[in-house]
Amino acid sequence: MRGLRVGMLVLGIALATAAPTWADVTVFIGANTTPANRAVRGTSVGFGFLLVSFELEYASTSDDDIAAAPALKVVTGNALLQTPIMIHGFQPYVTAGMGLYRERLGAHSDTGFASNTGAGVKV
């Protein structure tokens, strides 16, 4: 019982003194649903300042020969512009990025340019 109390106290102090991060690493898993359901795995590294943040991301989807679904690898870089402070608990942002993709199915492969834009809020 004493160990649980000490653990809860240490956890409480750690959470109360936590500082905002300036960089982060995310490992993710998702779904690619076209033309067949397959797992997407990837990682991203982000770092930022008061108004501007940057992210580099790599994602990979395996192929499915039976469904004629190609393997897909994507590398992108994104820039994010955000408000310097939270507004009623929310921090709006806009983002844009570019990168490269490579699709492969059997002996055929296709490499091209990828771009993206978006907007959202951090809670």
Salt bridges, closest charged atoms under 4 A:
ASP63 OD2 - ARG104 NH1 3.82
